[in-house]
Structures are given as C-alpha cells and as structure tokens.
Amino acid sequence: MEYCRIKLIWDTNVAGILILLCSALFQVWLSFCDKTSVTWQMMDSLKDAAEQIWRMIWKDLFNENSFLIQTVGTTIWGVLCWLSLNYFFLVVDYTGRPQWLYKYKIQEEKNNPADREKVLDTFKTALYNISVLNFLFITVMYYPNTRWLGSLRSTGLLPTFGELVLQIWAFKIIEELGNYYGHRILHMPRFYKYHKKHHEWTAPMSIVSSHTGTVEHILGSILPAAAGPYIFRSHLFVVWIWSLLVLFNTTVEHSGYHLPFLYSAEGHDYHHKTLTSWYGTMAFLDVLHGTDKPFSGTVDGKRHFISCTLTPVKKTVRENSRRVE
C-alpha cells in the first residue's frame, strides 16, 4: 500500500518532473555553449520574437496603458484560452459525438451525452466567473491600496528561459498549497455550502472547472493561482503563460476523460464521484495527510497515470477488485 501511495506521487507528477529535469539539463548545456553557437542563436531568436510580440501587444493593442493590459488584456486572454481549451470537450459532451471517444470516458455511463440544459447553465456560470469575476479581482489588485499584497509588471525585460521555468514551478507549488488546504476547508460542513455548486456534477465535464459560486471562485480558484505571480511581482508575459497552463490543467482534470498522452483525470473524477479523497492536484499533500487513501487503494488509483497507448486504461487495468490490499 505504501508503495502504491509513493508511486501515485510519481505517476501524477512524472511529466512535470521530466520537463524540469530537461530544462535544467538544457540550462547546463547552454552554459557551456559559446554565444556564437547555433543553440545560443536559436535562444536569442526565440527571445527576440517573444519580445517583439509583446511590444506589439503592449504598444499597438493597448497603447502602453498598464491598467488596460493588466485588466482587460489579462481577462480577454483568460477567456480566449478557456474557450479554446474547452471547445473540444464541450462539443463532445454536448452532442455525444464522436461516439468512439466515449471509450476513454471515466464514468462512461454518465453524461452520454450530457443534459443540454444543464450544460448551458453550467457554461453561463463558468463564463461569468472567468470573465467578470476575474476582471474585478485583477482591477482591485491593480490599485495602490492593494499593491502591498503584490503587483504585476507590464514593462521591462522578459525573463530568461531558466527564470521562466523556475517561476512556473514556484507558482505551481504555491497554487497546490492554496488549492489543497482551501479545498479541504471547503469540504468542512460549515463551509461546504460555498462548494456545493461545484459538486452538482458527480461526473464532471471540462467546463465544471469554473462552475462555482462567487466566494469559491475568488478564494478557491483565483487566489491560489494568482498568489505566485503577485508575490514574485512577475512580468505579465509570464502570467499569461501561467494562466494558460492553469486552465489547461484544470480543464483536463475536470474533463471526465482519461485520454492518451494527457494528464490523468482519474483522481479528480473520483473526488467528484465520492466527495472524498484527492483534494489537491500534485498528490504529495494528499499522501502527507492521508487523504489519498480512499482513492489510492482502488482500481481508479491504479489507473491514475499518463497513458502512452491508444488502448483505454479501463482495458489495460481491469476492475477485478475495487480495492488493492
């Protein structure tokens, strides 16, 4: 059992760990390369392209207005990312097509297809949260009276590749701390009323990630994700990359599908199905506090890994027992 729990941490974070190791090795390689080498020239070209794109956004689209780019720009970016990431899953769940994709669905008997009226209601709530509430939060954080809490910057040099990777990982750890403990608090009887809306879906779909009440969206979704960038006073370019990664992660996590080569949604799907276990996303806090146990000992826990074949994990890890002793 202990081996299964340790393995759960590895299976959950293996992609991120490999990316971090590859990034570190690349940085070491870069330090030994001559600045006239192809590698350095390639990195300089990429950074120049990024800076050119950012200057175009900063000057041409927002007329060098820091308030507009931080509030309106960040909100528009978030909405576009959210819509783009959810479009595929939304079409599948709303239409029930293509039917062959349902072999990757975790709770195959549910939402096949989903109730259209309920989907539309969920979409409206989620879109309101992602647009209006996110905009209000960023606007409040922009003004001087809240600057002591942290701030973002729109100008100055973009971070190096190494700085970008380290900041993203720092953001992820901070988000996990806020997400896990905030989630645990929301499941306490006294506070569950603020979280109940999110659990209207026992078999989640991607847009359910933002289907929450106002209090939960601000305290449970925005704050954990925004804390890192504001603490580090990060460049908005980094913040936009980070927000894309956050939205990608939570979209896949709530999708209800265990698709090949993508992050496993088994853990959070189990959480919605049972209302217990798996309060975080990186597993280590769940293992530390023992809240992984209802999940890690089940066949659902055994299926929680990145599948590298087109065969559904339900066929490679069969349900011969509900619990592994």
C-alpha positions as CSV (number, residue, x, y, z in Angstrom):
1,M,0.0,0.0,0.0
2,E,2.8,2.5,0.9
3,Y,4.5,1.7,-2.4
4,C,1.2,2.4,-4.2
5,R,0.9,5.8,-2.5
6,I,4.5,6.8,-3.3
7,K,4.0,5.6,-6.9
8,L,0.9,7.8,-7.0
9,I,3.0,10.9,-6.5
10,W,5.4,9.9,-9.2
11,D,2.6,9.0,-11.7
12,T,0.9,12.3,-11.0
13,N,3.9,14.5,-11.5
14,V,6.2,12.5,-13.9
15,A,5.6,14.8,-16.9
16,G,6.4,17.9,-14.8
17,I,9.4,16.3,-13.3
18,L,10.8,15.3,-16.7
19,I,10.2,18.8,-18.1
20,L,12.0,20.3,-15.1
21,L,15.0,17.9,-15.5
22,C,15.2,18.5,-19.2
23,S,15.0,22.3,-18.6
24,A,17.8,22.0,-16.0
25,L,20.0,19.9,-18.4
26,F,19.3,22.4,-21.2
27,Q,20.4,25.3,-18.9
28,V,23.6,23.4,-18.1
29,W,24.2,22.7,-21.8
30,L,23.6,26.4,-22.6
31,S,26.1,27.5,-20.0
32,F,28.9,25.5,-21.8
33,C,27.9,26.7,-25.3
34,D,29.7,29.6,-27.0
35,K,27.5,32.6,-27.6
36,T,28.1,32.3,-31.3
37,S,26.8,28.7,-31.3
38,V,23.6,27.6,-33.0
39,T,22.0,26.9,-29.7
40,W,22.6,30.5,-28.4
41,Q,21.5,32.0,-31.7
42,M,18.3,29.9,-31.6
43,M,17.5,31.0,-28.0
44,D,18.2,34.6,-28.8
45,S,15.9,34.4,-31.8
46,L,13.1,33.0,-29.7
47,K,13.6,35.7,-27.1
48,D,13.7,38.4,-29.7
49,A,10.5,37.0,-31.2
50,A,8.8,36.9,-27.8
51,E,9.8,40.5,-27.1
52,Q,8.7,41.7,-30.5
53,I,5.3,40.1,-30.0
54,W,5.0,41.6,-26.5
55,R,5.9,45.0,-27.8
56,M,3.2,44.7,-30.4
57,I,0.6,43.8,-27.8
58,W,1.9,46.5,-25.4
59,K,2.1,49.4,-27.9
60,D,-0.3,48.6,-30.8
61,L,-3.2,46.9,-28.9
62,F,-3.1,48.7,-25.5
63,N,-1.3,51.9,-26.3
64,E,1.2,51.4,-23.5
65,N,-1.6,51.5,-20.9
66,S,-0.6,49.4,-18.0
67,F,-4.1,49.4,-16.4
68,L,-5.8,48.2,-19.7
69,I,-3.3,45.5,-20.5
70,Q,-3.4,44.1,-16.9
71,T,-7.1,44.2,-16.5
72,V,-8.8,44.0,-19.9
73,G,-5.9,42.2,-21.6
74,T,-5.5,39.5,-19.0
75,T,-9.2,38.9,-18.9
76,I,-9.5,38.6,-22.6
77,W,-6.5,36.3,-22.7
78,G,-8.1,34.1,-20.0
79,V,-11.5,33.9,-21.7
80,L,-9.9,33.0,-25.1
81,C,-7.7,30.3,-23.5
82,W,-10.7,28.9,-21.6
83,L,-13.0,28.8,-24.6
84,S,-10.3,27.3,-26.8
85,L,-9.4,24.6,-24.3
86,N,-13.0,23.7,-23.5
87,Y,-14.3,23.7,-27.1
88,F,-13.3,20.2,-27.9
89,F,-14.7,18.6,-24.7
90,L,-17.8,20.8,-24.9
91,V,-18.7,19.7,-28.4
92,V,-18.2,16.0,-27.5
93,D,-20.3,16.2,-24.3
94,Y,-23.0,18.4,-25.8
95,T,-23.5,16.4,-29.0
96,G,-22.4,12.9,-27.9
97,R,-20.1,12.7,-30.9
98,P,-17.8,11.2,-31.9
99,Q,-19.1,8.2,-30.0
100,W,-15.8,6.3,-30.2
101,L,-14.3,8.9,-27.8
102,Y,-16.5,7.6,-25.0
103,K,-14.3,4.6,-24.6
104,Y,-11.9,7.0,-22.8
105,K,-14.6,8.4,-20.5
106,I,-14.0,7.5,-16.9
107,Q,-17.7,7.3,-15.9
108,E,-18.9,6.0,-19.2
109,E,-22.5,5.5,-18.2
110,K,-23.0,9.2,-17.3
111,N,-23.3,12.3,-19.5
112,N,-23.6,10.3,-22.6
113,P,-24.5,12.8,-23.9
114,A,-24.9,15.4,-21.1
115,D,-28.2,17.1,-20.3
116,R,-28.1,20.1,-22.7
117,E,-30.0,22.5,-20.4
118,K,-27.7,21.7,-17.5
119,V,-24.6,22.1,-19.8
120,L,-25.8,25.6,-20.9
121,D,-26.5,26.7,-17.3
122,T,-23.0,25.5,-16.3
123,F,-21.4,27.2,-19.3
124,K,-23.1,30.6,-18.3
125,T,-21.9,30.3,-14.7
126,A,-18.4,29.3,-15.7
127,L,-18.1,32.1,-18.4
128,Y,-19.3,34.7,-15.9
129,N,-16.6,33.6,-13.4
130,I,-13.8,33.5,-15.9
131,S,-14.7,36.9,-17.3
132,V,-16.5,39.2,-14.8
133,L,-15.0,37.9,-11.5
134,N,-11.5,37.6,-12.9
135,F,-11.7,41.1,-14.2
136,L,-12.9,42.5,-10.9
137,F,-10.2,40.7,-9.0
138,I,-7.4,42.0,-11.3
139,T,-8.8,45.5,-11.2
140,V,-8.9,45.6,-7.3
141,M,-5.3,44.2,-7.2
142,Y,-4.1,46.9,-9.6
143,Y,-4.8,49.9,-7.4
144,P,-2.2,51.3,-5.0
145,N,-4.2,50.4,-1.8
146,T,-3.6,46.7,-2.6
147,R,-0.1,47.0,-4.0
148,W,1.4,45.8,-0.7
149,L,-0.1,42.4,-1.4
150,G,1.9,42.2,-4.6
151,S,1.8,43.5,-8.1
152,L,2.5,42.6,-11.8
153,R,4.6,44.5,-14.3
154,S,4.0,45.1,-18.0
155,T,7.3,46.6,-19.0
156,G,11.0,45.7,-18.6
157,L,13.0,42.7,-19.9
158,L,11.3,39.4,-20.4
159,P,12.7,36.6,-18.2
160,T,15.2,34.1,-19.5
161,F,14.1,30.5,-20.2
162,G,15.6,29.4,-16.8
163,E,13.8,32.1,-14.9
164,L,10.5,31.3,-16.7
165,V,10.7,27.6,-15.7
166,L,11.6,28.3,-12.1
167,Q,8.8,30.9,-11.7
168,I,6.3,28.5,-13.2
169,W,7.3,25.7,-10.8
170,A,7.2,28.1,-7.8
171,F,3.7,29.2,-8.9
172,K,2.7,25.6,-9.1
173,I,3.8,24.8,-5.6
174,I,2.2,27.9,-4.2
175,E,-1.0,27.1,-6.1
176,E,-1.0,23.5,-4.7
177,L,-0.7,24.7,-1.1
178,G,-3.6,27.1,-1.5
179,N,-5.7,24.7,-3.6
180,Y,-5.3,21.7,-1.3
181,Y,-5.9,23.4,2.1
182,G,-8.6,25.7,0.6
183,H,-10.3,22.6,-0.8
184,R,-10.1,20.8,2.5
185,I,-11.7,23.8,4.3
186,L,-14.5,24.0,1.7
187,H,-15.4,20.4,2.4
188,M,-15.9,21.1,6.1
189,P,-19.6,21.0,7.0
190,R,-19.5,24.7,8.0
191,F,-18.2,25.9,4.6
192,Y,-19.5,23.2,2.2
193,K,-22.4,25.5,1.2
194,Y,-19.8,27.6,-0.7
195,H,-18.5,24.5,-2.6
196,K,-21.8,22.6,-3.1
197,K,-22.5,24.2,-6.5
198,H,-19.3,22.8,-7.9
199,H,-20.3,19.3,-6.9
200,E,-23.6,19.4,-8.7
201,W,-21.8,17.3,-11.2
202,T,-20.8,13.9,-9.8
203,A,-19.4,13.0,-13.2
204,P,-17.6,16.3,-14.2
205,M,-17.0,17.7,-17.6
206,S,-14.4,20.3,-18.6
207,I,-16.4,23.5,-18.0
208,V,-17.3,22.3,-14.5
209,S,-13.8,23.5,-13.5
210,S,-15.2,27.1,-13.3
211,H,-18.7,26.1,-12.2
212,T,-18.6,27.6,-8.7
213,G,-20.2,30.2,-6.6
214,T,-18.6,33.7,-6.3
215,V,-16.9,33.1,-2.9
216,E,-15.4,29.8,-4.0
217,H,-14.2,31.1,-7.4
218,I,-12.4,34.1,-5.7
219,L,-11.0,32.3,-2.7
220,G,-10.6,28.7,-4.1
221,S,-9.7,29.3,-7.7
222,I,-8.3,32.8,-8.3
223,L,-6.3,33.3,-5.1
224,P,-4.2,30.1,-5.2
225,A,-3.4,30.6,-8.9
226,A,-2.7,34.3,-8.7
227,A,-0.7,34.3,-5.4
228,G,2.6,33.2,-7.0
229,P,2.7,35.9,-9.8
230,Y,1.8,38.7,-7.4
231,I,4.3,37.5,-4.7
232,F,7.1,37.4,-7.3
233,R,5.9,40.6,-9.0
234,S,6.1,38.8,-12.3
235,H,6.1,40.1,-15.8
236,L,2.6,39.9,-17.4
237,F,4.1,37.8,-20.2
238,V,4.9,35.1,-17.6
239,V,1.5,35.5,-16.0
240,W,-0.3,34.8,-19.4
241,I,1.8,31.7,-19.9
242,W,1.0,30.5,-16.4
243,S,-2.7,31.2,-16.8
244,L,-2.8,29.1,-20.0
245,L,-1.1,26.2,-18.1
246,V,-3.5,26.5,-15.1
247,L,-6.5,26.5,-17.4
248,F,-5.2,23.6,-19.4
249,N,-4.6,21.5,-16.2
250,T,-8.0,22.2,-14.7
251,T,-9.7,21.6,-18.0
252,V,-8.2,18.2,-18.4
253,E,-8.6,17.4,-14.7
254,H,-12.4,18.0,-14.9
255,S,-12.9,16.6,-18.4
256,G,-14.1,13.2,-17.3
257,Y,-11.8,11.6,-19.9
258,H,-8.6,9.7,-19.4
259,L,-7.1,10.4,-22.8
260,P,-3.8,9.0,-24.1
261,F,-0.7,11.2,-23.5
262,L,-2.5,13.6,-21.3
263,Y,-2.6,14.2,-17.6
264,S,-4.9,11.7,-15.9
265,A,-8.3,12.9,-14.7
266,E,-8.9,9.8,-12.6
267,G,-8.1,11.4,-9.3
268,H,-10.4,14.4,-9.5
269,D,-13.1,12.4,-11.2
270,Y,-13.0,10.1,-8.2
271,H,-13.3,13.1,-5.9
272,H,-16.5,14.3,-7.7
273,K,-17.9,10.8,-7.7
274,T,-17.4,10.1,-4.0
275,L,-16.9,13.6,-2.5
276,T,-13.9,12.2,-0.6
277,S,-10.2,12.0,-1.2
278,W,-7.9,13.7,-3.7
279,Y,-8.2,17.4,-2.6
280,G,-5.0,18.5,-4.4
281,T,-3.6,18.1,-7.9
282,M,0.0,17.0,-7.2
283,A,-0.7,14.2,-4.8
284,F,2.1,14.9,-2.3
285,L,-0.1,16.8,0.2
286,D,-2.9,14.2,-0.1
287,V,-0.3,11.5,0.7
288,L,1.2,13.6,3.5
289,H,-2.2,14.0,5.2
290,G,-3.6,10.6,4.3
291,T,-6.4,12.0,2.2
292,D,-5.3,9.9,-0.8
293,K,-6.1,6.6,0.9
294,P,-9.7,6.2,-0.2
295,F,-8.5,6.7,-3.8
296,S,-5.0,5.2,-4.0
297,G,-6.2,1.7,-2.9
298,T,-8.9,1.5,-5.6
299,V,-8.6,0.4,-9.2
300,D,-9.2,4.1,-10.0
301,G,-6.0,4.9,-8.2
302,K,-4.2,2.2,-10.2
303,R,-5.4,3.8,-13.4
304,H,-4.1,7.3,-12.4
305,F,-1.1,7.6,-14.7
306,I,-0.3,9.1,-18.1
307,S,-1.4,6.5,-20.7
308,C,1.1,6.2,-23.5
309,T,-1.0,3.9,-25.7
310,L,-4.3,4.3,-27.6
311,T,-5.8,1.5,-25.6
312,P,-8.2,2.8,-22.8
313,V,-6.8,2.3,-19.3
314,K,-10.1,0.5,-18.4
315,K,-8.8,-2.3,-20.6
316,T,-5.2,-2.3,-19.5
317,V,-6.1,-2.0,-15.8
318,R,-9.3,-4.0,-15.3
319,E,-11.6,-3.8,-12.4
320,N,-11.1,-7.1,-10.9
321,S,-11.5,-5.6,-7.4
322,R,-12.4,-2.3,-6.0
323,R,-9.6,-2.2,-3.5
324,V,-6.0,-3.4,-3.7
325,E,-4.9,-4.7,-0.3
